[in-house]
Every structure is written in structure tokens, then in C-alpha cells.
Amino acid sequence: MKYLNPSIVMSAAALFLISACAHLRGDPSTEVEMPKQYVNVADFEGTANERIEAAITAAMETGHKTVFFPNGEYLLRHGLNLNRGLHTELHLVGESRDGVRLTPDIEYLVANYNDGNFQDGNGKRLAHMINLSAPDVFDFVDVSIQNMTLDMKSQAIYYQPVTYNVVGHGIRVGTGWRKGQFKVDRVTIMNVAGYGIGIQDRGGHPKNNMTLTNLHIERTGSDGIDTKEASGEGNRNLVIRDVTVKDIGYTDTGAAPALDIRYRTVIMERVKLISAGSRTLPDGKRNNIAGINFRPEGNVLSARVSDVYAKGFTTAIHLHAAGEHQHKNIHISDFKIHDYSYAGICVRGSGHAGHTISDGHVHSGGGKALMLPEQGVTIRNVAEGPWPNQQR
């Protein structure tokens, strides 16, 4: 396998960086802050997995730890594991969002499917396309993924007979950290068997400072973005901004929200959520219930939710407290909700305090506009009925 000295890669990359930056500046939707120094996946040989792993290894030997993906299709035989030790710093940056495509190596996976029998070690599958997890809790994490498309091409999404195995989530975050950050920006995730993004570890390991921005998530087996609870102080500082989620819950047997939230502190701005509720599902499957679902286990201390468009859910926004789990100071504003069957906004349970719901339109699809407890919620300037230029 060809290996270039990182210092050579960095200097040779300068002219390419100039042209790449010029290209990116032409389209604000794909504009990213390009690194001054990086290791280029194109400078290595082998399969896509081998080239990416070699580039990551080389980047980890430098001070910048940035891997650059030039435009092209990267056929993966297995998912990318970003765990590089208890102190993990790694940044994946694509040349353009639509131009960099991570997809399954279908020919390889079909040849090694082995009728789904993985017990003998011969069956091959692509699990989570990008995974950050470790046997132990991270001391520090600084990881980012920018400017690319992840298309897992799950056959289950289209109810096709399975001829190769793709399981798991587009991006999975497992074991937690208290210090550091994880960012996903300008990424498209589609045709995923599990969650678009799964923030999953249940072992009491907080994953603080998660920032998910400029995302398009479409056609997932279960939730668009799922977050699991952490014990003790829990997860803090989740940001979801400029995110579209469409057509989720294709293979889910329970409830598949677009955004499933169990975080202590949350900022959510400019989200567009469109259910596939009118789609006919096979027996035993259920249409996704909530657009935004605040689970009891989140024990929310503060959340700001603004500029929300939600269409076609059973309940567009659901705040659920139960027993010892309470939610405080959730502020929902500037929302447009229609075509729901149960409630536009439902605040369930008695453990609520300090919430506000303001400045929004709710257009009934047969259910109630708001379903609220007797106390804990203040309503201001919420209108029922269609709004001008209502989207359909």
C-alpha cells in the first residue's frame, strides 16, 4: 500500500486546496471551512476502506488530524471506526456534499452474503457506516464529519429480498465523554436500516457538546436522530440546527420519531420534518408517531425549539414526563404544524414546569391543536387554522 509522508501530502495539497475552496465558495449550501493542512485519501492505494484507514493513520501522526475526501464514490466493505484511543481527535472533510458519496460495496457484499449466516465468519456485512465507540469512556473527543453523503442502500427500505447485508445506522455515537465535542455538518444520510444518527450508549456515559447542523436525513428504518439517556447529570449541550428529516420508520415495529431527544440541555432551530404517515406499511409496522419527541429519561433542564415545520405526524411535538423524570423550561416558538391525527403539540404527564409555547400556527388534521396539563405551560399567540402560503 502506498504511504506518503504527511508533510509531503500537506505541501503538495496546497494548489488543490485553492481550487477546492474556490469551488466550494460558489455554493453556500456546501461551503465548509477547508483545513490548511490535511491528509488526502486519494494519496493511498487499495480498497476504499484501506485508503481511508491509511489516511486516518497518517493523519493521526500529525498535529492537525484531518482527512480530506476528494469527490468520488467510496465503496465500503465495512463501516468506518473513528475510535483512536481515549483521547480521540479526528476530522473527516469532503470536497463537496453531493460529490463525496459513501456507499456499500454491493458487489463484494453480495459475493460474501452466505445466505445471512454470519456464525461461521464467512458472511460479510456493513454495519454502522460511521461509528465512534470504545471499550472505555473517552477522556476527550474532538471529532467532526463534514460535507459528504452517506447512502447505505438498505434493501429493507424498499422491501426488496435481501441479497447483501447492511445493518445499523448512518452515524453511531456510542461510549461517551465529558470533555470535547462531536460535530456533523453538511451531511446527507439516506436509505439506512436503523437510525440516521444514533447517539446510543446507555451505560451512564454522557456525550456532551453534540452539534448536528445542515443535515438532510431521508428514508430510515427507524428514527431520524435518536438519543439515548445517560445517568447522573446526563447529556448536555445538544444542538440541532438547519435539519430536514423525511420518510422515517420503514422497518420500525414501535414508534419512530423524526427527532428523539433525551438530553439535559437542547437548542433546536430551523428544522423541517415530514412524515411518511400516508405510506402503506407492511403488517406489524407502525407509522412514526412524533416529529419531535422529548422522552422522560432526558430530564430536560432547558430547551429552546424554534422555527419548526412539521407535517403528517400523529403528534408533531411531544413532551412526555413520567414519575421521577421531569422536564423544565422547554420553550417552543415560531412553529407551523399541519396534517396531524392526534395533537399538534402534546405535553403529557405532571412533571412539567416553566414551559412556553408561542407564536405558531396549528392546522388540524383531525386531532387537537394542543393537549396540555393543568399547569407548567404558558401559551402565547398560537393560532389554529391554515396560514398564508401553507405548504402542502
C-alpha positions in Angstrom: 0.0 0.0 0.0 1.4 3.4 -0.9 2.2 5.7 2.0 3.1 9.3 1.7 4.9 11.3 4.4 2.2 13.6 5.9 4.5 16.6 5.4 4.7 15.9 1.7 0.9 15.4 1.5 0.3 18.8 3.2 2.6 20.8 0.9 1.5 19.0 -2.3 -2.1 19.7 -1.4 -1.8 23.5 -1.4 -2.7 24.1 -5.0 -5.6 21.6 -4.8 -6.9 23.4 -1.7 -7.1 26.7 -3.6 -9.2 25.2 -6.4 -11.4 23.3 -3.9 -12.1 26.4 -1.8 -13.0 28.4 -4.9 -15.4 25.6 -5.9 -17.0 25.5 -2.5 -17.4 29.3 -2.2 -19.7 29.2 -5.2 -22.4 27.3 -3.3 -23.2 28.5 0.3 -25.1 25.3 1.0 -21.9 23.2 0.5 -19.4 25.8 1.9 -17.1 24.5 4.6 -14.0 25.9 6.2 -11.3 24.0 4.5 -8.3 23.0 6.6 -4.9 24.4 5.9 -3.3 21.0 6.4 -4.7 17.6 5.8 -4.0 14.1 4.6 -5.7 13.2 1.3 -7.5 9.8 0.8 -6.5 9.9 -2.9 -2.8 9.6 -2.0 -3.2 6.0 -0.9 -4.0 2.7 -2.7 -6.3 -0.3 -2.1 -10.0 -0.6 -1.4 -11.9 2.4 -0.2 -11.7 1.1 3.4 -7.9 0.6 3.1 -7.3 4.0 1.6 -9.4 5.7 4.3 -7.8 3.8 7.1 -4.3 4.6 5.8 -5.2 8.3 5.5 -6.6 8.3 9.1 -3.5 6.5 10.4 -1.3 9.1 8.7 -3.4 12.0 9.9 -3.2 10.7 13.5 0.6 11.1 13.3 0.3 14.8 12.5 -0.8 17.7 14.6 -4.0 18.5 12.6 -5.6 15.1 12.3 -7.7 16.0 9.3 -8.6 13.6 6.4 -9.7 15.1 3.1 -12.1 13.1 0.8 -11.9 14.3 -2.9 -15.1 13.9 -4.9 -15.9 10.4 -5.8 -17.8 7.3 -4.7 -16.3 5.3 -1.8 -17.5 1.7 -1.8 -17.3 0.5 1.7 -16.9 -3.2 2.7 -17.3 -2.4 6.4 -18.1 0.8 8.4 -15.5 3.4 9.4 -14.4 3.2 13.0 -13.3 6.6 14.3 -12.2 5.4 17.8 -8.5 6.3 18.1 -7.9 5.9 21.8 -9.2 7.6 24.9 -8.1 10.9 23.5 -9.6 10.9 20.0 -9.2 13.9 17.7 -10.2 13.3 14.0 -11.9 15.4 11.3 -13.3 14.0 8.1 -13.9 16.7 5.4 -15.3 16.1 1.9 -14.7 18.2 -1.2 -18.4 18.7 -1.8 -21.6 17.3 -0.1 -23.0 15.7 -3.3 -19.7 14.8 -4.8 -18.4 12.7 -1.9 -20.6 9.6 -1.5 -20.0 6.7 0.9 -22.0 3.7 -0.2 -21.8 -0.1 0.3 -19.5 -2.2 -1.9 -22.5 -4.1 -3.1 -20.6 -6.5 -5.4 -18.4 -7.5 -2.5 -21.2 -7.8 0.0 -23.4 -9.9 -2.4 -20.5 -12.3 -3.1 -20.0 -12.8 0.6 -23.5 -12.7 1.9 -23.6 -16.5 2.5 -27.4 -16.6 3.0 -27.1 -14.4 6.0 -25.2 -16.9 8.1 -22.5 -14.9 9.9 -21.7 -17.5 12.6 -19.0 -19.2 10.5 -17.3 -15.9 9.8 -17.8 -16.0 6.1 -20.9 -13.7 5.8 -19.9 -10.1 5.3 -21.9 -7.1 6.3 -21.7 -3.3 6.5 -22.8 -2.2 10.0 -22.9 1.4 11.1 -21.4 3.4 8.2 -19.5 5.7 10.6 -19.0 4.6 14.2 -17.4 6.3 17.3 -17.3 4.0 20.3 -14.7 2.5 22.6 -14.5 -0.2 25.3 -13.9 2.6 27.9 -15.2 6.1 28.3 -13.3 8.7 26.3 -11.2 11.2 28.3 -11.6 13.7 25.4 -13.2 13.8 22.0 -12.9 16.3 19.2 -14.4 14.6 16.1 -16.2 16.2 13.1 -17.7 14.9 9.8 -18.4 17.4 7.1 -19.5 17.7 3.5 -20.5 14.2 2.3 -23.4 11.9 1.5 -23.9 8.5 3.3 -26.2 6.3 1.2 -26.4 2.8 2.8 -28.8 1.5 0.1 -30.7 -0.8 2.6 -32.9 -3.2 0.7 -35.3 -3.3 3.6 -36.2 0.3 2.9 -37.7 -0.8 -0.5 -39.0 -4.1 0.8 -36.7 -6.0 -1.5 -35.4 -9.5 -0.9 -32.1 -9.2 0.9 -29.1 -10.2 -1.2 -26.4 -8.4 0.8 -26.4 -7.3 4.4 -26.4 -3.6 5.5 -27.4 -3.1 9.1 -27.1 -0.4 11.8 -27.1 3.4 11.5 -25.7 6.0 9.2 -23.6 7.6 12.1 -23.5 6.0 15.5 -22.0 7.5 18.7 -21.5 5.0 21.5 -19.4 5.4 24.6 -19.5 9.0 26.0 -17.2 11.7 27.1 -17.5 14.8 29.3 -14.9 17.0 27.7 -14.7 17.7 24.0 -17.2 17.8 21.1 -18.7 15.9 18.2 -19.9 17.7 15.1 -21.7 16.7 12.0 -22.2 19.4 9.4 -23.4 19.5 5.8 -24.1 15.8 5.6 -26.9 13.8 3.8 -27.9 10.4 5.2 -30.3 8.2 3.4 -31.6 4.6 2.9 -30.4 3.5 6.4 -31.6 0.3 8.0 -31.5 1.8 11.5 -31.3 5.4 12.7 -29.9 8.2 10.5 -27.9 9.2 13.6 -27.9 7.1 16.7 -26.5 8.6 19.9 -26.9 5.4 21.8 -24.8 4.4 24.8 -27.0 3.5 27.8 -24.1 2.9 30.3 -24.3 6.3 32.1 -21.7 7.9 29.9 -22.7 11.5 29.0 -21.9 12.7 25.5 -21.7 16.4 26.0 -21.5 19.0 23.2 -23.1 17.3 20.2 -23.7 19.7 17.3 -25.7 18.5 14.3 -26.2 21.1 11.6 -27.1 21.4 7.9 -28.3 17.8 7.6 -30.7 16.0 5.3 -31.9 12.6 6.6 -34.3 10.6 4.4 -35.6 7.1 4.4 -34.5 5.4 7.6 -35.7 2.1 9.1 -36.2 3.8 12.5 -35.7 7.3 13.9 -34.1 10.1 12.0 -32.0 11.2 15.0 -32.1 9.1 18.2 -30.5 9.9 21.5 -30.4 7.6 24.5 -30.3 8.7 28.1 -27.2 8.9 30.3 -27.4 8.5 34.1 -26.4 11.2 36.6 -26.1 14.6 35.1 -27.0 13.1 31.7 -26.1 14.5 28.3 -25.7 18.3 27.9 -25.5 20.7 25.1 -27.2 19.1 22.1 -27.6 21.5 19.1 -29.8 20.6 16.1 -29.9 23.3 13.5 -30.9 23.5 9.9 -32.0 19.9 9.7 -34.6 18.2 7.4 -35.9 14.7 8.2 -38.2 12.9 5.8 -39.8 9.5 5.4 -38.7 7.5 8.5 -39.8 4.4 10.3 -39.8 2.0 7.4 -38.9 -1.1 9.4 -39.7 0.0 12.9 -42.2 -2.1 14.9 -42.8 0.6 17.6 -42.5 4.4 17.3 -40.0 6.1 15.1 -39.8 9.8 15.8 -38.0 12.2 13.5 -36.1 13.6 16.4 -36.0 11.5 19.7 -34.5 13.7 22.4 -33.1 12.6 25.8 -30.7 15.5 26.7 -30.5 17.8 29.6 -29.9 21.0 27.6 -31.0 21.4 24.0 -31.1 24.0 21.2 -33.1 23.2 18.1 -33.6 25.7 15.3 -34.9 25.6 11.8 -36.0 22.0 11.5 -38.3 20.6 8.8 -40.0 17.3 9.5 -42.1 15.5 7.0 -43.7 12.1 7.9 -44.4 9.3 5.5 -47.6 8.7 7.5 -49.7 8.2 4.4 -47.4 5.4 3.2 -48.7 1.9 3.4 -46.6 -0.2 5.8 -46.3 -4.0 6.0 -48.2 -5.8 8.7 -46.6 -5.3 12.1 -45.0 -2.0 11.3 -46.2 1.4 12.5 -46.1 4.9 11.1 -43.8 7.3 13.0 -45.7 8.9 15.9 -43.9 12.1 16.8 -42.0 14.7 14.9 -40.0 15.9 17.9 -40.2 13.6 21.0 -38.8 14.7 24.4 -38.5 11.4 26.3 -38.9 11.3 30.1 -35.4 10.0 30.6 -34.0 13.2 29.3 -34.9 15.1 32.4 -34.6 18.4 30.5 -33.3 21.4 32.3 -33.7 23.8 29.4 -34.6 23.6 25.8 -35.2 26.1 23.1 -37.1 24.9 20.0 -37.8 27.5 17.3 -38.7 27.7 13.6 -40.2 24.2 13.2 -42.2 22.9 10.2 -43.9 19.6 10.8 -46.3 17.7 8.6 -48.1 14.4 8.7 -47.3 13.0 12.2 -49.6 11.5 14.8 -48.2 14.2 17.2 -45.9 16.8 15.8 -44.2 17.8 19.1 -44.5 15.6 22.2 -43.2 16.5 25.7 -43.5 13.4 27.9 -42.7 13.5 31.7 -43.3 10.5 33.9 -42.7 9.7 37.5 -39.4 11.0 38.8 -38.5 12.2 35.3 -39.3 15.9 34.9 -38.9 18.5 32.2 -38.3 22.2 32.9 -38.0 25.3 30.8 -38.8 24.0 27.3 -39.6 27.0 25.1 -41.3 26.3 21.7 -41.8 29.2 19.3 -42.3 30.1 15.6 -43.8 26.8 14.5 -46.1 25.6 11.7 -47.8 22.3 12.1 -50.4 20.5 10.0 -51.8 17.2 9.0 -51.5 15.5 12.4 -54.0 12.9 13.6 -53.8 13.2 17.4 -52.3 16.5 18.6 -50.2 19.3 17.2 -48.4 19.7 20.5 -48.9 17.3 23.4 -47.5 17.9 26.9 -48.0 14.7 28.8 -47.5 13.8 32.5 -47.3 16.0 35.6 -43.6 16.7 35.8 -43.5 20.0 33.8 -42.5 23.5 34.9 -41.6 26.7 33.1 -42.6 25.8 29.6 -43.8 28.3 27.0 -45.5 27.7 23.6 -45.7 30.8 21.5 -46.0 32.4 18.0 -47.2 29.4 16.0 -49.8 28.0 13.7 -51.5 24.6 14.1 -53.8 23.3 11.4 -55.8 20.3 12.5 -55.7 17.1 10.6 -58.4 15.7 12.8 -56.8 15.9 16.3 -56.5 18.7 18.8 -54.3 21.7 18.4 -52.8 21.5 21.9 -53.1 18.9 24.6 -51.7 20.4 27.9 -51.6 19.6 31.6 -53.3 21.8 34.1 -50.0 23.6 35.0 -46.5 24.2 33.9 -47.2 25.6 30.4 -47.8 29.2 29.3 -49.4 29.8 25.8 -49.0 33.0 23.8 -50.1 33.8 20.3 -50.9 30.4 19.0 -53.4 30.3 16.1 -55.4 27.4 14.8 -56.1 27.1 11.1 -54.1 27.4 7.8 -51.5 30.1 7.4 -50.7 32.1 4.3 -48.9 30.1 1.6 -49.2 26.9 3.7 -47.0 24.2 2.4 -48.7 21.1 1.1 
